[in-house]
Amino acid sequence: MTSADVSISRESLVTPQFLHREAAVQLEKAVKHHRQAALLHDAGDARQAETHGSIAYNHTAQALEVSGRALNVLLW
């Protein structure tokens, strides 16, 4: 089968809009964990605060990666 034989629906394509929305979701998750980390620091629980800070960092990194992909999507 060649690529010409494959029918691709518009809904199955990864669009910049989809990627921007996914980046926003990841950033919202990061905000949630940053807020939780701050509350835990206020309560004196540095270990749990560090855990939530790390989770926030990972969500932020994912958002940056997805955002970069959104800027590089080629639409046909």
All heavy atoms as a GROMACS GRO file, in nm:
protein
  586
    1MET      N    1   0.084  -0.116   0.000
    1MET     CA    2   0.000   0.000   0.000
    1MET      C    3   0.090   0.124   0.000
    1MET      O    4   0.186   0.132   0.074
    1MET     CB    5  -0.089  -0.002   0.124
    1MET     CG    6  -0.174   0.118   0.130
    1MET     SD    7  -0.288   0.141   0.271
    1MET     CE    8  -0.310  -0.008   0.351
    2THR      N    9   0.056   0.219  -0.081
    2THR     CA   10   0.132   0.343  -0.086
    2THR      C   11   0.062   0.449  -0.003
    2THR      O   12  -0.054   0.433   0.036
    2THR     CB   13   0.146   0.393  -0.231
    2THR    OG1   14   0.017   0.432  -0.277
    2THR    CG2   15   0.206   0.288  -0.321
    3SER      N   16   0.130   0.559   0.018
    3SER     CA   17   0.068   0.666   0.097
    3SER      C   18  -0.053   0.723   0.026
    3SER      O   19  -0.142   0.777   0.089
    3SER     CB   20   0.170   0.775   0.127
    3SER     OG   21   0.218   0.831   0.007
    4ALA      N   22  -0.058   0.711  -0.106
    4ALA     CA   23  -0.173   0.760  -0.182
    4ALA      C   24  -0.296   0.675  -0.158
    4ALA      O   25  -0.408   0.720  -0.177
    4ALA     CB   26  -0.141   0.764  -0.330
    5ASP      N   27  -0.276   0.550  -0.113
    5ASP     CA   28  -0.388   0.460  -0.088
    5ASP      C   29  -0.453   0.483   0.048
    5ASP      O   30  -0.560   0.431   0.074
    5ASP     CB   31  -0.342   0.314  -0.095
    5ASP     CG   32  -0.292   0.276  -0.232
    5ASP    OD1   33  -0.340   0.335  -0.332
    5ASP    OD2   34  -0.204   0.189  -0.241
    6VAL      N   35  -0.388   0.559   0.134
    6VAL     CA   36  -0.439   0.578   0.269
    6VAL      C   37  -0.522   0.705   0.274
    6VAL      O   38  -0.477   0.811   0.234
    6VAL     CB   39  -0.321   0.589   0.369
    6VAL    CG1   40  -0.372   0.616   0.508
    6VAL    CG2   41  -0.237   0.463   0.366
    7SER      N   42  -0.643   0.691   0.324
    7SER     CA   43  -0.730   0.807   0.340
    7SER      C   44  -0.715   0.859   0.483
    7SER      O   45  -0.733   0.784   0.578
    7SER     CB   46  -0.875   0.767   0.314
    7SER     OG   47  -0.959   0.875   0.343
    8ILE      N   48  -0.681   0.986   0.497
    8ILE     CA   49  -0.661   1.046   0.628
    8ILE      C   50  -0.774   1.144   0.653
    8ILE      O   51  -0.795   1.237   0.576
    8ILE     CB   52  -0.525   1.119   0.637
    8ILE    CG1   53  -0.412   1.022   0.609
    8ILE    CG2   54  -0.509   1.186   0.771
    8ILE    CD1   55  -0.276   1.087   0.602
    9SER      N   56  -0.846   1.121   0.762
    9SER     CA   57  -0.954   1.214   0.794
    9SER      C   58  -0.897   1.339   0.858
    9SER      O   59  -0.793   1.337   0.924
    9SER     CB   60  -1.054   1.148   0.890
    9SER     OG   61  -0.997   1.133   1.017
   10ARG      N   62  -0.964   1.449   0.840
   10ARG     CA   63  -0.920   1.578   0.897
   10ARG      C   64  -0.911   1.568   1.050
   10ARG      O   65  -0.823   1.628   1.110
   10ARG     CB   66  -1.020   1.686   0.856
   10ARG     CG   67  -0.988   1.822   0.911
   10ARG     CD   68  -0.923   1.906   0.802
   10ARG     NE   69  -0.906   2.042   0.848
   10ARG     CZ   70  -0.788   2.101   0.855
   10ARG    NH1   71  -0.680   2.038   0.818
   10ARG    NH2   72  -0.779   2.224   0.896
   11GLU      N   73  -1.002   1.494   1.113
   11GLU     CA   74  -1.005   1.481   1.257
   11GLU      C   75  -0.884   1.406   1.313
   11GLU      O   76  -0.849   1.421   1.429
   11GLU     CB   77  -1.133   1.410   1.303
   11GLU     CG   78  -1.260   1.488   1.276
   11GLU     CD   79  -1.305   1.481   1.131
   11GLU    OE1   80  -1.277   1.379   1.064
   11GLU    OE2   81  -1.366   1.578   1.083
   12SER      N   82  -0.821   1.323   1.231
   12SER     CA   83  -0.708   1.245   1.279
   12SER      C   84  -0.575   1.322   1.271
   12SER      O   85  -0.475   1.276   1.324
   12SER     CB   86  -0.696   1.114   1.201
   12SER     OG   87  -0.656   1.140   1.069
   13LEU      N   88  -0.576   1.438   1.207
   13LEU     CA   89  -0.454   1.517   1.194
   13LEU      C   90  -0.428   1.593   1.324
   13LEU      O   91  -0.519   1.641   1.390
   13LEU     CB   92  -0.466   1.618   1.080
   13LEU     CG   93  -0.482   1.559   0.941
   13LEU    CD1   94  -0.504   1.671   0.839
   13LEU    CD2   95  -0.360   1.477   0.904
   14VAL      N   96  -0.303   1.604   1.358
   14VAL     CA   97  -0.265   1.686   1.473
   14VAL      C   98  -0.253   1.829   1.424
   14VAL      O   99  -0.171   1.859   1.337
   14VAL     CB  100  -0.132   1.637   1.534
   14VAL    CG1  101  -0.088   1.728   1.647
   14VAL    CG2  102  -0.145   1.493   1.582
   15THR      N  103  -0.336   1.915   1.478
   15THR     CA  104  -0.340   2.054   1.436
   15THR      C  105  -0.269   2.142   1.538
   15THR      O  106  -0.254   2.105   1.654
   15THR     CB  107  -0.485   2.102   1.420
   15THR    OG1  108  -0.548   2.098   1.550
   15THR    CG2  109  -0.563   2.015   1.321
   16PRO      N  110  -0.230   2.261   1.497
   16PRO     CA  111  -0.173   2.354   1.594
   16PRO      C  112  -0.271   2.384   1.708
   16PRO      O  113  -0.231   2.396   1.824
   16PRO     CB  114  -0.144   2.481   1.512
   16PRO     CG  115  -0.135   2.435   1.371
   16PRO     CD  116  -0.227   2.316   1.361
   17GLN      N  117  -0.400   2.394   1.674
   17GLN     CA  118  -0.500   2.422   1.777
   17GLN      C  119  -0.501   2.312   1.884
   17GLN      O  120  -0.507   2.340   2.003
   17GLN     CB  121  -0.641   2.432   1.716
   17GLN     CG  122  -0.657   2.544   1.617
   17GLN     CD  123  -0.631   2.499   1.474
   17GLN    OE1  124  -0.537   2.426   1.447
   17GLN    NE2  125  -0.714   2.544   1.381
   18PHE      N  126  -0.499   2.188   1.839
   18PHE     CA  127  -0.498   2.075   1.932
   18PHE      C  128  -0.376   2.083   2.023
   18PHE      O  129  -0.384   2.065   2.145
   18PHE     CB  130  -0.498   1.942   1.856
   18PHE     CG  131  -0.476   1.823   1.944
   18PHE    CD1  132  -0.581   1.768   2.015
   18PHE    CD2  133  -0.350   1.768   1.958
   18PHE    CE1  134  -0.560   1.659   2.100
   18PHE    CE2  135  -0.328   1.659   2.042
   18PHE     CZ  136  -0.434   1.604   2.113
   19LEU      N  137  -0.260   2.110   1.964
   19LEU     CA  138  -0.137   2.115   2.043
   19LEU      C  139  -0.136   2.233   2.140
   19LEU      O  140  -0.090   2.218   2.254
   19LEU     CB  141  -0.016   2.120   1.949
   19LEU     CG  142   0.005   1.991   1.867
   19LEU    CD1  143   0.110   2.014   1.759
   19LEU    CD2  144   0.044   1.875   1.956
   20HIS      N  145  -0.186   2.347   2.098
   20HIS     CA  146  -0.193   2.462   2.190
   20HIS      C  147  -0.286   2.431   2.307
   20HIS      O  148  -0.256   2.465   2.422
   20HIS     CB  149  -0.241   2.588   2.118
   20HIS     CG  150  -0.138   2.649   2.030
   20HIS    ND1  151  -0.016   2.694   2.078
   20HIS    CD2  152  -0.137   2.674   1.897
   20HIS    CE1  153   0.054   2.745   1.977
   20HIS    NE2  154  -0.018   2.733   1.866
   21ARG      N  155  -0.397   2.365   2.278
   21ARG     CA  156  -0.488   2.327   2.387
   21ARG      C  157  -0.422   2.228   2.482
   21ARG      O  158  -0.439   2.236   2.604
   21ARG     CB  159  -0.618   2.270   2.330
   21ARG     CG  160  -0.705   2.376   2.268
   21ARG     CD  161  -0.837   2.321   2.216
   21ARG     NE  162  -0.912   2.426   2.150
   21ARG     CZ  163  -0.930   2.436   2.019
   21ARG    NH1  164  -0.881   2.344   1.938
   21ARG    NH2  165  -0.997   2.536   1.968
   22GLU      N  166  -0.348   2.134   2.428
   22GLU     CA  167  -0.278   2.037   2.513
   22GLU      C  168  -0.172   2.107   2.597
   22GLU      O  169  -0.154   2.075   2.715
   22GLU     CB  170  -0.214   1.927   2.427
   22GLU     CG  171  -0.139   1.822   2.507
   22GLU     CD  172  -0.222   1.749   2.612
   22GLU    OE1  173  -0.345   1.738   2.596
   22GLU    OE2  174  -0.163   1.705   2.712
   23ALA      N  175  -0.102   2.204   2.540
   23ALA     CA  176  -0.003   2.280   2.617
   23ALA      C  177  -0.072   2.354   2.732
   23ALA      O  178  -0.021   2.358   2.844
   23ALA     CB  179   0.070   2.379   2.526
   24ALA      N  180  -0.189   2.411   2.705
   24ALA     CA  181  -0.264   2.482   2.809
   24ALA      C  182  -0.305   2.387   2.921
   24ALA      O  183  -0.297   2.423   3.039
   24ALA     CB  184  -0.387   2.550   2.748
   25VAL      N  185  -0.347   2.267   2.886
   25VAL     CA  186  -0.384   2.167   2.987
   25VAL      C  187  -0.264   2.135   3.076
   25VAL      O  188  -0.276   2.130   3.199
   25VAL     CB  189  -0.438   2.037   2.920
   25VAL    CG1  190  -0.446   1.923   3.020
   25VAL    CG2  191  -0.573   2.063   2.857
   26GLN      N  192  -0.148   2.117   3.015
   26GLN     CA  193  -0.028   2.086   3.092
   26GLN      C  194   0.009   2.203   3.183
   26GLN      O  195   0.050   2.183   3.298
   26GLN     CB  196   0.088   2.050   3.000
   26GLN     CG  197   0.068   1.920   2.923
   26GLN     CD  198   0.044   1.802   3.015
   26GLN    OE1  199   0.111   1.784   3.116
   26GLN    NE2  200  -0.054   1.721   2.980
   27LEU      N  201  -0.004   2.325   3.135
   27LEU     CA  202   0.026   2.442   3.218
   27LEU      C  203  -0.072   2.456   3.334
   27LEU      O  204  -0.032   2.492   3.444
   27LEU     CB  205   0.027   2.569   3.133
   27LEU     CG  206   0.145   2.581   3.038
   27LEU    CD1  207   0.127   2.699   2.943
   27LEU    CD2  208   0.276   2.593   3.115
   28GLU      N  209  -0.199   2.425   3.310
   28GLU     CA  210  -0.298   2.429   3.419
   28GLU      C  211  -0.263   2.327   3.527
   28GLU      O  212  -0.276   2.355   3.647
   28GLU     CB  213  -0.438   2.404   3.364
   28GLU     CG  214  -0.490   2.522   3.283
   28GLU     CD  215  -0.612   2.489   3.198
   28GLU    OE1  216  -0.654   2.372   3.194
   28GLU    OE2  217  -0.664   2.583   3.134
   29LYS      N  218  -0.216   2.210   3.485
   29LYS     CA  219  -0.174   2.109   3.583
   29LYS      C  220  -0.052   2.158   3.660
   29LYS      O  221  -0.042   2.137   3.782
   29LYS     CB  222  -0.142   1.977   3.512
   29LYS     CG  223  -0.264   1.906   3.459
   29LYS     CD  224  -0.227   1.778   3.387
   29LYS     CE  225  -0.349   1.707   3.333
   29LYS     NZ  226  -0.313   1.581   3.264
   30ALA      N  227   0.040   2.225   3.592
   30ALA     CA  228   0.158   2.278   3.658
   30ALA      C  229   0.120   2.382   3.763
   30ALA      O  230   0.172   2.381   3.875
   30ALA     CB  231   0.254   2.339   3.555
   31VAL      N  232   0.027   2.471   3.728
   31VAL     CA  233  -0.019   2.574   3.822
   31VAL      C  234  -0.076   2.508   3.947
   31VAL      O  235  -0.047   2.550   4.060
   31VAL     CB  236  -0.122   2.667   3.755
   31VAL    CG1  237  -0.194   2.753   3.858
   31VAL    CG2  238  -0.054   2.754   3.650
   32LYS      N  239  -0.158   2.407   3.927
   32LYS     CA  240  -0.218   2.335   4.041
   32LYS      C  241  -0.110   2.282   4.135
   32LYS      O  242  -0.119   2.298   4.257
   32LYS     CB  243  -0.305   2.221   3.988
   32LYS     CG  244  -0.361   2.130   4.093
   32LYS     CD  245  -0.436   2.013   4.029
   32LYS     CE  246  -0.440   1.896   4.124
   32LYS     NZ  247  -0.484   1.774   4.062
   33HIS      N  248  -0.008   2.222   4.079
   33HIS     CA  249   0.097   2.163   4.163
   33HIS      C  250   0.187   2.271   4.224
   33HIS      O  251   0.234   2.254   4.338
   33HIS     CB  252   0.178   2.061   4.083
   33HIS     CG  253   0.103   1.933   4.065
   33HIS    ND1  254   0.087   1.841   4.166
   33HIS    CD2  255   0.036   1.883   3.958
   33HIS    CE1  256   0.014   1.740   4.122
   33HIS    NE2  257  -0.018   1.764   3.995
   34HIS      N  258   0.210   2.382   4.155
   34HIS     CA  259   0.287   2.492   4.214
   34HIS      C  260   0.212   2.549   4.335
   34HIS      O  261   0.272   2.576   4.439
   34HIS     CB  262   0.312   2.604   4.113
   34HIS     CG  263   0.430   2.579   4.026
   34HIS    ND1  264   0.559   2.564   4.075
   34HIS    CD2  265   0.441   2.569   3.891
   34HIS    CE1  266   0.642   2.546   3.975
   34HIS    NE2  267   0.574   2.548   3.862
   35ARG      N  268   0.080   2.565   4.321
   35ARG     CA  269   0.001   2.617   4.434
   35ARG      C  270   0.007   2.521   4.552
   35ARG      O  271   0.021   2.563   4.667
   35ARG     CB  272  -0.143   2.641   4.390
   35ARG     CG  273  -0.157   2.762   4.303
   35ARG     CD  274  -0.303   2.799   4.280
   35ARG     NE  275  -0.308   2.922   4.204
   35ARG     CZ  276  -0.379   2.938   4.094
   35ARG    NH1  277  -0.454   2.840   4.047
   35ARG    NH2  278  -0.379   3.054   4.031
   36GLN      N  279  -0.005   2.392   4.523
   36GLN     CA  280   0.002   2.292   4.630
   36GLN      C  281   0.139   2.293   4.696
   36GLN      O  282   0.150   2.283   4.818
   36GLN     CB  283  -0.031   2.152   4.574
   36GLN     CG  284  -0.044   2.046   4.682
   36GLN     CD  285  -0.159   2.073   4.777
   36GLN    OE1  286  -0.264   2.124   4.738
   36GLN    NE2  287  -0.139   2.040   4.902
   37ALA      N  288   0.244   2.308   4.617
   37ALA     CA  289   0.380   2.314   4.672
   37ALA      C  290   0.394   2.434   4.765
   37ALA      O  291   0.453   2.423   4.874
   37ALA     CB  292   0.483   2.321   4.560
   38ALA      N  293   0.339   2.548   4.726
   38ALA     CA  294   0.347   2.667   4.810
   38ALA      C  295   0.274   2.645   4.943
   38ALA      O  296   0.325   2.681   5.050
   38ALA     CB  297   0.289   2.788   4.737
   39LEU      N  298   0.156   2.585   4.936
   39LEU     CA  299   0.080   2.557   5.058
   39LEU      C  300   0.157   2.461   5.148
   39LEU      O  301   0.159   2.478   5.271
   39LEU     CB  302  -0.057   2.498   5.024
   39LEU     CG  303  -0.157   2.593   4.958
   39LEU    CD1  304  -0.281   2.517   4.912
   39LEU    CD2  305  -0.195   2.705   5.055
   40LEU      N  306   0.218   2.361   5.090
   40LEU     CA  307   0.294   2.264   5.169
   40LEU      C  308   0.417   2.330   5.232
   40LEU      O  309   0.451   2.300   5.347
   40LEU     CB  310   0.333   2.144   5.083
   40LEU     CG  311   0.215   2.053   5.048
   40LEU    CD1  312   0.250   1.962   4.931
   40LEU    CD2  313   0.174   1.971   5.170
   41HIS      N  314   0.483   2.420   5.159
   41HIS     CA  315   0.595   2.495   5.218
   41HIS      C  316   0.546   2.578   5.337
   41HIS      O  317   0.610   2.581   5.442
   41HIS     CB  318   0.662   2.586   5.115
   41HIS     CG  319   0.769   2.520   5.037
   41HIS    ND1  320   0.884   2.469   5.093
   41HIS    CD2  321   0.780   2.498   4.904
   41HIS    CE1  322   0.961   2.418   4.998
   41HIS    NE2  323   0.901   2.434   4.882
   42ASP      N  324   0.430   2.643   5.318
   42ASP     CA  325   0.372   2.722   5.428
   42ASP      C  326   0.344   2.636   5.551
   42ASP      O  327   0.361   2.681   5.664
   42ASP     CB  328   0.241   2.789   5.384
   42ASP     CG  329   0.262   2.904   5.287
   42ASP    OD1  330   0.376   2.954   5.277
   42ASP    OD2  331   0.163   2.942   5.220
   43ALA      N  332   0.304   2.512   5.527
   43ALA     CA  333   0.273   2.420   5.636
   43ALA      C  334   0.398   2.354   5.694
   43ALA      O  335   0.390   2.278   5.790
   43ALA     CB  336   0.176   2.313   5.588
   44GLY      N  337   0.514   2.382   5.633
   44GLY     CA  338   0.639   2.326   5.683
   44GLY      C  339   0.673   2.188   5.630
   44GLY      O  340   0.764   2.123   5.681
   45ASP      N  341   0.604   2.143   5.528
   45ASP     CA  342   0.630   2.010   5.472
   45ASP      C  343   0.712   2.023   5.344
   45ASP      O  344   0.660   2.014   5.232
   45ASP     CB  345   0.498   1.938   5.446
   45ASP     CG  346   0.515   1.790   5.414
   45ASP    OD1  347   0.630   1.747   5.388
   45ASP    OD2  348   0.414   1.718   5.416
   46ALA      N  349   0.840   2.045   5.362
   46ALA     CA  350   0.929   2.069   5.247
   46ALA      C  351   0.940   1.948   5.156
   46ALA      O  352   0.952   1.962   5.034
   46ALA     CB  353   1.067   2.110   5.296
   47ARG      N  354   0.934   1.828   5.212
   47ARG     CA  355   0.948   1.707   5.130
   47ARG      C  356   0.832   1.695   5.032
   47ARG      O  357   0.852   1.672   4.912
   47ARG     CB  358   0.956   1.583   5.219
   47ARG     CG  359   0.987   1.454   5.142
   47ARG     CD  360   0.997   1.332   5.233
   47ARG     NE  361   0.871   1.300   5.299
   47ARG     CZ  362   0.768   1.239   5.240
   47ARG    NH1  363   0.776   1.204   5.113
   47ARG    NH2  364   0.658   1.213   5.308
   48GLN      N  365   0.709   1.710   5.082
   48GLN     CA  366   0.593   1.702   4.992
   48GLN      C  367   0.590   1.821   4.897
   48GLN      O  368   0.549   1.808   4.782
   48GLN     CB  369   0.463   1.695   5.073
   48GLN     CG  370   0.438   1.561   5.136
   48GLN     CD  371   0.418   1.453   5.030
   48GLN    OE1  372   0.351   1.473   4.929
   48GLN    NE2  373   0.477   1.337   5.053
   49ALA      N  374   0.634   1.937   4.944
   49ALA     CA  375   0.639   2.055   4.857
   49ALA      C  376   0.734   2.029   4.741
   49ALA      O  377   0.705   2.065   4.626
   49ALA     CB  378   0.683   2.178   4.937
   50GLU      N  379   0.847   1.968   4.771
   50GLU     CA  380   0.944   1.936   4.665
   50GLU      C  381   0.884   1.838   4.565
   50GLU      O  382   0.904   1.851   4.443
   50GLU     CB  383   1.071   1.877   4.725
   50GLU     CG  384   1.178   1.849   4.622
   50GLU     CD  385   1.306   1.793   4.684
   50GLU    OE1  386   1.331   1.819   4.802
   50GLU    OE2  387   1.378   1.724   4.611
   51THR      N  388   0.808   1.742   4.612
   51THR     CA  389   0.742   1.646   4.523
   51THR      C  390   0.646   1.718   4.428
   51THR      O  391   0.649   1.696   4.307
   51THR     CB  392   0.666   1.539   4.603
   51THR    OG1  393   0.760   1.466   4.682
   51THR    CG2  394   0.589   1.444   4.513
   52HIS      N  395   0.564   1.807   4.483
   52HIS     CA  396   0.469   1.879   4.398
   52HIS      C  397   0.542   1.976   4.305
   52HIS      O  398   0.500   1.996   4.191
   52HIS     CB  399   0.365   1.951   4.483
   52HIS     CG  400   0.256   1.860   4.531
   52HIS    ND1  401   0.146   1.832   4.454
   52HIS    CD2  402   0.244   1.788   4.644
   52HIS    CE1  403   0.068   1.747   4.520
   52HIS    NE2  404   0.127   1.719   4.636
   53GLY      N  405   0.649   2.035   4.353
   53GLY     CA  406   0.729   2.122   4.267
   53GLY      C  407   0.787   2.046   4.150
   53GLY      O  408   0.790   2.095   4.037
   54SER      N  409   0.830   1.924   4.175
   54SER     CA  410   0.886   1.840   4.069
   54SER      C  411   0.778   1.802   3.967
   54SER      O  412   0.802   1.805   3.845
   54SER     CB  413   0.947   1.714   4.130
   54SER     OG  414   0.997   1.629   4.029
   55ILE      N  415   0.660   1.770   4.017
   55ILE     CA  416   0.549   1.737   3.927
   55ILE      C  417   0.515   1.860   3.841
   55ILE      O  418   0.494   1.849   3.719
   55ILE     CB  419   0.426   1.689   4.006
   55ILE    CG1  420   0.456   1.555   4.073
   55ILE    CG2  421   0.302   1.679   3.916
   55ILE    CD1  422   0.353   1.512   4.176
   56ALA      N  423   0.512   1.978   3.904
   56ALA     CA  424   0.484   2.102   3.831
   56ALA      C  425   0.589   2.126   3.723
   56ALA      O  426   0.556   2.162   3.610
   56ALA     CB  427   0.480   2.220   3.928
   57TYR      N  428   0.713   2.102   3.758
   57TYR     CA  429   0.823   2.120   3.662
   57TYR      C  430   0.803   2.028   3.541
   57TYR      O  431   0.818   2.071   3.426
   57TYR     CB  432   0.956   2.090   3.730
   57TYR     CG  433   1.074   2.098   3.638
   57TYR    CD1  434   1.142   2.219   3.620
   57TYR    CD2  435   1.119   1.987   3.567
   57TYR    CE1  436   1.251   2.229   3.535
   57TYR    CE2  437   1.228   1.996   3.482
   57TYR     CZ  438   1.293   2.116   3.466
   57TYR     OH  439   1.399   2.125   3.381
   58ASN      N  440   0.768   1.903   3.567
   58ASN     CA  441   0.748   1.807   3.457
   58ASN      C  442   0.633   1.847   3.366
   58ASN      O  443   0.643   1.837   3.244
   58ASN     CB  444   0.726   1.666   3.512
   58ASN     CG  445   0.852   1.609   3.572
   58ASN    OD1  446   0.962   1.646   3.536
   58ASN    ND2  447   0.836   1.518   3.668
   59HIS      N  448   0.522   1.896   3.425
   59HIS     CA  449   0.410   1.942   3.343
   59HIS      C  450   0.451   2.064   3.260
   59HIS      O  451   0.411   2.077   3.144
   59HIS     CB  452   0.288   1.975   3.430
   59HIS     CG  453   0.213   1.855   3.476
   59HIS    ND1  454   0.154   1.765   3.390
   59HIS    CD2  455   0.186   1.809   3.601
   59HIS    CE1  456   0.095   1.670   3.458
   59HIS    NE2  457   0.114   1.694   3.587
   60THR      N  458   0.530   2.152   3.318
   60THR     CA  459   0.577   2.270   3.245
   60THR      C  460   0.665   2.228   3.128
   60THR      O  461   0.653   2.282   3.018
   60THR     CB  462   0.652   2.365   3.339
   60THR    OG1  463   0.565   2.402   3.447
   60THR    CG2  464   0.699   2.490   3.267
   61ALA      N  465   0.754   2.133   3.153
   61ALA     CA  466   0.841   2.084   3.045
   61ALA      C  467   0.759   2.022   2.932
   61ALA      O  468   0.788   2.044   2.814
   61ALA     CB  469   0.941   1.982   3.101
   62GLN      N  470   0.654   1.945   2.969
   62GLN     CA  471   0.568   1.887   2.866
   62GLN      C  472   0.498   1.997   2.787
   62GLN      O  473   0.485   1.988   2.664
   62GLN     CB  474   0.463   1.796   2.929
   62GLN     CG  475   0.517   1.664   2.976
   62GLN     CD  476   0.407   1.579   3.038
   62GLN    OE1  477   0.345   1.619   3.137
   62GLN    NE2  478   0.384   1.463   2.981
   63ALA      N  479   0.451   2.101   2.857
   63ALA     CA  480   0.383   2.212   2.789
   63ALA      C  481   0.476   2.280   2.690
   63ALA      O  482   0.436   2.312   2.578
   63ALA     CB  483   0.331   2.312   2.891
   64LEU      N  484   0.601   2.300   2.729
   64LEU     CA  485   0.697   2.363   2.638
   64LEU      C  486   0.723   2.276   2.516
   64LEU      O  487   0.732   2.327   2.403
   64LEU     CB  488   0.828   2.391   2.712
   64LEU     CG  489   0.824   2.506   2.811
   64LEU    CD1  490   0.953   2.510   2.892
   64LEU    CD2  491   0.800   2.637   2.740
   65GLU      N  492   0.734   2.147   2.536
   65GLU     CA  493   0.759   2.056   2.425
   65GLU      C  494   0.641   2.058   2.327
   65GLU      O  495   0.659   2.070   2.206
   65GLU     CB  496   0.784   1.915   2.478
   65GLU     CG  497   0.827   1.815   2.372
   65GLU     CD  498   0.711   1.748   2.300
   65GLU    OE1  499   0.606   1.727   2.363
   65GLU    OE2  500   0.725   1.720   2.180
   66VAL      N  501   0.520   2.050   2.380
   66VAL     CA  502   0.401   2.048   2.296
   66VAL      C  503   0.385   2.183   2.225
   66VAL      O  504   0.350   2.190   2.106
   66VAL     CB  505   0.275   2.013   2.379
   66VAL    CG1  506   0.149   2.031   2.298
   66VAL    CG2  507   0.284   1.871   2.431
   67SER      N  508   0.413   2.290   2.297
   67SER     CA  509   0.403   2.424   2.237
   67SER      C  510   0.500   2.439   2.120
   67SER      O  511   0.465   2.494   2.016
   67SER     CB  512   0.432   2.530   2.344
   67SER     OG  513   0.422   2.657   2.290
   68GLY      N  514   0.620   2.388   2.137
   68GLY     CA  515   0.717   2.390   2.028
   68GLY      C  516   0.670   2.312   1.908
   68GLY      O  517   0.687   2.355   1.793
   69ARG      N  518   0.607   2.197   1.934
   69ARG     CA  519   0.552   2.118   1.822
   69ARG      C  520   0.441   2.195   1.753
   69ARG      O  521   0.427   2.189   1.630
   69ARG     CB  522   0.501   1.984   1.873
   69ARG     CG  523   0.613   1.888   1.905
   69ARG     CD  524   0.571   1.752   1.957
   69ARG     NE  525   0.444   1.703   1.908
   69ARG     CZ  526   0.355   1.639   1.983
   69ARG    NH1  527   0.380   1.614   2.110
   69ARG    NH2  528   0.243   1.595   1.932
   70ALA      N  529   0.360   2.269   1.828
   70ALA     CA  530   0.250   2.346   1.770
   70ALA      C  531   0.303   2.450   1.672
   70ALA      O  532   0.239   2.479   1.570
   70ALA     CB  533   0.168   2.414   1.879
   71LEU      N  534   0.419   2.504   1.701
   71LEU     CA  535   0.476   2.606   1.613
   71LEU      C  536   0.537   2.546   1.487
   71LEU      O  537   0.562   2.619   1.391
   71LEU     CB  538   0.584   2.685   1.689
   71LEU     CG  539   0.533   2.763   1.810
   71LEU    CD1  540   0.651   2.824   1.885
   71LEU    CD2  541   0.432   2.866   1.770
   72ASN      N  542   0.557   2.416   1.486
   72ASN     CA  543   0.622   2.351   1.373
   72ASN      C  544   0.530   2.261   1.292
   72ASN      O  545   0.577   2.188   1.207
   72ASN     CB  546   0.743   2.270   1.421
   72ASN     CG  547   0.852   2.360   1.473
   72ASN    OD1  548   0.890   2.456   1.409
   72ASN    ND2  549   0.902   2.328   1.590
   73VAL      N  550   0.400   2.266   1.320
   73VAL     CA  551   0.306   2.181   1.246
   73VAL      C  552   0.287   2.237   1.107
   73VAL      O  553   0.261   2.357   1.088
   73VAL     CB  554   0.168   2.175   1.318
   73VAL    CG1  555   0.064   2.107   1.230
   73VAL    CG2  556   0.181   2.102   1.450
   74LEU      N  557   0.302   2.151   1.010
   74LEU     CA  558   0.279   2.190   0.871
   74LEU      C  559   0.142   2.142   0.828
   74LEU      O  560   0.109   2.025   0.839
   74LEU     CB  561   0.385   2.127   0.779
   74LEU     CG  562   0.530   2.166   0.808
   74LEU    CD1  563   0.623   2.090   0.716
   74LEU    CD2  564   0.548   2.316   0.789
   75LEU      N  565   0.060   2.233   0.785
   75LEU     CA  566  -0.074   2.198   0.737
   75LEU      C  567  -0.069   2.188   0.585
   75LEU      O  568  -0.006   2.268   0.519
   75LEU     CB  569  -0.176   2.303   0.781
   75LEU     CG  570  -0.191   2.318   0.933
   75LEU    CD1  571  -0.290   2.429   0.963
   75LEU    CD2  572  -0.236   2.187   0.995
   76TRP      N  573  -0.140   2.091   0.535
   76TRP     CA  574  -0.137   2.069   0.390
   76TRP      C  575  -0.254   2.135   0.325
   76TRP      O  576  -0.358   2.146   0.347
   76TRP     CB  577  -0.138   1.924   0.350
   76TRP     CG  578  -0.069   1.831   0.441
   76TRP    CD1  579   0.028   1.856   0.532
   76TRP    CD2  580  -0.091   1.690   0.451
   76TRP    NE1  581   0.067   1.743   0.596
   76TRP    CE2  582  -0.005   1.638   0.546
   76TRP    CE3  583  -0.175   1.604   0.386
   76TRP    CZ2  584  -0.002   1.504   0.580
   76TRP    CZ3  585  -0.171   1.470   0.419
   76TRP    CH2  586  -0.084   1.422   0.514
   0.00000   0.00000   0.00000
